[in-house]
């Protein structure tokens, strides 16, 4: 089904889209390199990983400690 996996900041602004489109059922992996959509390194802090699949949305908090 249709999937969108993105990183958002505490203000709800999209920082980076990791996956968007149609995918087959089953387990998948994604890696975030702590860069925004423009390729710039983000500051340390709290971010959220948001997965939208079909009509469902799942959000998890992550803390990036920085370099």
URTA-V305899 format. One record per backbone hydrogen bond with DSSP energy under -1.0 kcal/mol. CO is the residue of the C=O (numbers start at 1). NH is the residue of the N-H. If there is no record, write none. Layout:
co->CO nh->NH
co->CO nh->NH
//
This chain:
co->1 nh->23
co->2 nh->54
co->3 nh->21
co->4 nh->52
co->5 nh->18
co->5 nh->19
co->6 nh->50
co->7 nh->15
co->7 nh->16
co->8 nh->48
co->9 nh->12
co->13 nh->9
co->15 nh->37
co->16 nh->7
co->19 nh->5
co->21 nh->3
co->34 nh->42
co->36 nh->39
co->40 nh->36
co->45 nh->64
co->47 nh->62
co->48 nh->8
co->49 nh->60
co->50 nh->6
co->51 nh->58
co->52 nh->4
co->53 nh->56
co->56 nh->53
co->58 nh->51
co->60 nh->49
co->62 nh->47
co->64 nh->45
//
